[in-house]
Amino acid sequence: MTARFRFAFALPLAALLACQSADGRRSTDSTATAAASADTTGTDSTARRIAQNGDLKHPESAAYDPDLHVWFVSNINGDPSAHDGNGFISRLTSDIATDSLKFIESGRNGARLDAPKGLAIQGDTLWVADINVIRAFNKRTGRPVATVSAAGARFLNDVAVGPDGAVYVTDTGGDRGPYRIYRVGADHRAAVAIEDTTLAGPNGIAWDSRRQLFVVATMGSRKILSWDPAQKAVSTIGTGAGMQDGIGVLPDGRVVASSWNDSTLFLPADSTARPLIPGVPSPADFGIDSAGRRIAIPLLMENRVELWQLP
């Protein structure tokens, strides 16, 4: 049985409309299983796919917790812009086997999740972007901690914790914006930290501790951006194939982003992006483990997560 749902990115360059979920193509192994390796191009060595999990329902974001040695994965489970109460958060082992498929489930223990996307861990708190609110849960018990409304938000997408202890959340916006990044402070209030057309549908966001700035993947352009909150400045640091989704920083300082247009995780460059992991259709907001050697990639339209080993 197929499920049809509409993406509400509504960006000038692309909109994913009436897409079919790929239930027929999902892995038949419900636990993490070994898979074939794949060669990378333009890199010094080879990344290998070492496991996959096909239990998920439109998985959008993966975040690794080195404290509990687990992955948290958000599941949209339906229309990514609908307030339908269908969303849930899975907890997977370090090898991405299912530990608790619906660790946090809408309607249970006072939780509410509509279309959860980006995740970030701050101490014992798991932050979740959910359409127009930012939700917080206890990462150990799954119980709700806070719900923060973001006034004017259209499509909250990814979450990152800043050096100031605040939580920053991208708003991919609509056809003509507004394109924003919100800041949630200790008072659990959301305010617009920056609104700029240059953000071009901001999707993934991550803090780059070496450069002391945020890196941002744009869904509506080929640009990978950096943003310095202190200076309110947005700069281009590289390009990709377009429809960028997730972004992260490896321990060696390399920025990695994912692109739906060419189904890769890539290393942004001024001219030609270098593939790091190819052949990953609909790659969403991936997570990097604490050692920086493994990447969990949610394949949103494939209903599965793949675990890749870096050299």
Long-range contacts (C-beta under 8 A, 24 or more apart in sequence): 3-78, 5-58, 5-78, 5-79, 5-80, 6-79, 6-80, 6-81, 7-80, 7-81, 8-79, 8-80, 8-81, 8-154, 8-155, 8-174, 9-155, 9-172, 9-201, 9-219, 9-220, 10-174, 10-175, 11-172, 11-175, 11-200, 11-201, 11-219, 11-220, 12-175, 12-220, 13-220, 13-221, 13-242, 13-243, 14-219, 14-220, 14-242, 14-243, 14-260, 19-301, 20-301, 21-58, 21-301, 21-303, 22-301, 22-302, 22-303, 23-303, 25-302, 26-54, 26-302, 26-303, 26-304, 27-52, 27-53, 27-54, 27-304, 28-54, 29-54, 30-54, 30-55, 30-98, 31-97, 31-98, 32-92, 32-93, 32-95, 32-96, 32-97, 32-307, 35-306, 38-277, 38-278, 38-279, 39-278, 40-275, 40-276, 40-277, 40-278, 41-274, 41-275, 41-278, 42-274, 42-275, 43-267, 43-274, 43-275, 43-276, 44-311, 45-311, 46-311, 47-276, 47-277, 47-295, 47-308, 47-309, 47-310, 47-311, 48-308, 48-309, 49-306, 49-307, 49-308, 49-309, 50-294, 50-307, 50-308, 50-309, 51-95, 51-96, 51-97, 51-306, 51-307, 52-96, 52-304, 52-305, 52-306, 52-307, 53-92, 53-96, 53-97, 53-98, 53-304, 53-305, 54-303, 54-304, 55-90, 55-98, 55-101, 55-304, 56-90, 56-298, 56-303, 56-304, 56-305, 57-88, 57-303, 58-300, 58-301, 58-303, 59-90, 59-284, 59-298, 59-299, 59-300, 59-303, 59-304, 59-305, 60-116, 60-117, 60-118, 60-284, 60-285, 60-298, 60-300, 61-116, 61-117, 61-118, 61-119, 61-158, 61-246, 61-284, 61-285, 61-287, 61-298, 62-119, 62-285, 62-286, 62-287, 62-296, 62-297, 62-298, 62-305, 63-119, 63-120, 63-121, 63-126, 63-287, 64-94, 64-287, 64-288, 64-289, 64-290, 64-296, 65-121, 65-139, 66-289, 66-290, 68-139, 68-140, 69-93, 69-94, 70-94, 70-99, 71-96, 71-287, 71-296, 71-305, 72-103, 72-119, 72-121, 72-126, 72-139, 73-119, 73-296, 73-298, 73-305, 74-116, 74-117, 74-118, 74-119, 74-128, 75-116, 76-115, 76-116, 76-117, 76-300, 77-115, 78-115, 79-115, 80-115, 80-117, 80-155, 81-115, 81-131, 81-155, 82-114, 82-115, 83-114, 83-131, 84-114, 84-115, 85-112, 85-113, 85-114, 86-113, 86-114, 86-115, 87-113, 87-114, 87-115, 87-116, 87-130, 88-113, 88-116, 89-113, 89-116, 89-119, 89-126, 89-128, 89-137, 89-142, 92-296, 92-305, 94-289, 95-307, 96-296, 96-305, 96-307, 103-142, 104-137, 104-142, 109-142, 109-143, 109-144, 110-143, 110-144, 111-137, 111-142, 111-143, 111-144, 112-144, 112-147, 117-156, 117-157, 117-158, 117-285, 118-156, 118-157, 118-158, 118-159, 118-169, 118-170, 118-204, 118-205, 118-285, 119-159, 119-285, 119-287, 120-159, 120-160, 120-161, 120-167, 121-161, 122-161, 122-165, 122-167, 127-159, 127-161, 127-167, 127-184, 128-159, 129-156, 129-157, 129-158, 129-159, 129-169, 129-170, 130-156, 131-155, 131-156, 132-156, 134-159, 134-167, 134-169, 134-182, 134-184, 134-190, 136-188, 146-188, 148-184, 148-188, 148-189, 148-190, 149-190, 150-182, 150-190, 151-190, 152-178, 152-180, 152-192, 153-180, 153-182, 153-190, 154-178, 156-182, 157-202, 157-203, 157-204, 157-285, 158-202, 158-203, 158-204, 158-205, 158-246, 158-247, 158-285, 159-205, 160-205, 160-206, 160-207, 160-214, 161-207, 162-207, 162-214, 162-229, 163-207, 163-209, 163-212, 168-193, 168-205, 168-214, 168-229, 169-205, 170-199, 170-202, 170-203, 170-204, 170-205, 170-216, 171-202, 172-201, 172-202, 172-203, 172-219, 173-201, 181-205, 181-214, 181-216, 181-227, 183-229, 193-229, 194-227, 194-229, 194-232, 194-234, 196-234, 198-225, 198-234, 199-225, 199-234, 203-244, 203-245, 203-246, 203-247, 203-285, 204-244, 204-245, 204-246, 204-247, 204-248, 204-257, 204-258, 204-285, 205-247, 206-247, 206-248, 206-249, 207-249, 208-249, 208-253, 208-255, 209-249, 210-249, 210-253, 211-253, 215-247, 215-249, 215-255, 216-247, 217-244, 217-245, 217-246, 217-247, 217-257, 217-258, 218-244, 219-243, 219-244, 219-245, 224-255, 224-257, 224-268, 237-268, 238-267, 238-268, 238-269, 238-270, 238-273, 239-268, 239-269, 239-270, 239-271, 239-273, 240-266, 240-268, 240-273, 241-266, 241-273, 245-283, 245-284, 245-285, 246-283, 246-284, 246-285, 246-286, 246-297, 248-286, 248-287, 248-288, 248-295, 249-288, 250-288, 250-292, 250-310, 251-291, 251-292, 252-292, 256-286, 256-288, 256-295, 258-283, 258-284, 258-285, 258-286, 258-297, 259-283, 265-295, 265-297, 276-310, 277-308, 280-306
